[in-house]
């Protein structure tokens, strides 16, 4: 199964280049021209990314995130989210690398094939790092008013947390 | 909105850090994260150029347009405001494909390319359009064919069935996607009425 991902990139590149040649596109010249666009875009993202990462790291290092998790414990119990999985539900939308570290830690403590282990694996795999995605994508084009985007993304994230617990119960029992 | 969230996270963070006696850690985190942002950007720079370059070739050859044609009905429902044959649709499709195959390195540059195209259709350059919001929501709940990273973590931890969670991940991310699409659609309509 892993080989699909390994083949995907060469196949995509080959298809693009062969289709370009076939249609008489000067593939190298156009490639260089397009690649320049990537350079300016990344530079445009940097300021937003610095802003985001600073805020997230302050929030985490200070223990403010732990406070929120503590406050939400009763709600998690009511929704039958395993208490050990709760911190991840909050960390997942904020920081991808930190949540991956947390998942590894939970899996090491409880075992990868335990109920909690499977729930956190599912949560990790079923959503993206919302804050990072919003920052990079909106930052790249200079949007300041994001309207309802964050609200909709957080609702989708909440749905994935509930669905992760529910799907694991359905598939594996427990 | 972002202004308040950003301000709130930093002020609350500093306040809690002072009360916790963790102000040293907080100071260190500020400096470290600023450099991390630069490292992330440098890491992104090469692949970004690679994929925007390839996208330019794919666009010139008409490949992007052909691809967008195949999934037109779904795109029409999700992005009613984008005119057909607009390059934004092609970039959106390629971003979805890259996400589906777990090609994070390709998905981000293609997604940014899609945003750039969507921005061209935007009458108010500071404010997100409905199409942008929908696109972002789809990206935050991206459905992945094979969640490679998490399977690797589970394998490393000695799991008997590291790929067992593929089914539950598909289910959970489908739920997330559905919830996101419905919410975005409802909020888009709500906003239009207010205008």
Interface residues (C-beta under 8 A of the other chain):
Chain A: X1 X2 X4 X5 X8 X9 X12 X13 X15 X16 X17 X19 X20 X22 X23 X25 X27 X30 X31 X32 X33 X34 X35 X36 X37 X38 X39 X41 X42 X43 X45 X46 X49 X50 X51 X52 X53 X54 X55 X56 X57 X58 X59 X60 X61 X62 X63 X64 X67 X93 X100 X103 X104 X107 X108 X111 X112 X113 X117 X118 X121 X122 X123 X124 X125 X126 X127 X128 X130 X133 X134 X136 X137 X138 X140 X141 X142 X143 X144 X145 X146 X147 X148 X149 X150 X151 X152 X153 X155 X156 X157 X158 X159 X160 X162 X163 X164 X167 X168 X170 X171 X172
Chain B: X1 X2 X5 X6 X9 X10 X12 X13 X14 X15 X16 X17 X20 X22 X25 X26 X28 X29 X30 X32 X33 X34 X36 X37 X38 X40 X41 X44 X45 X48 X49 X50 X51 X52 X53 X54 X55 X56 X57 X58 X60 X61 X62 X63 X97 X101 X102 X103 X106 X108 X109 X111 X112 X113 X115 X116 X118 X119 X125 X126 X127 X128 X132 X133 X135 X136 X137 X139 X140 X141 X142 X144 X145 X146 X147 X148 X149 X150 X153 X154 X156 X157 X158 X159 X160 X161 X162 X163 X164 X165 X167 X168 X169 X171 X172 X173 X174 X175 X176 X177 X178 X179 X180 X183 X184 X187 X188 X191
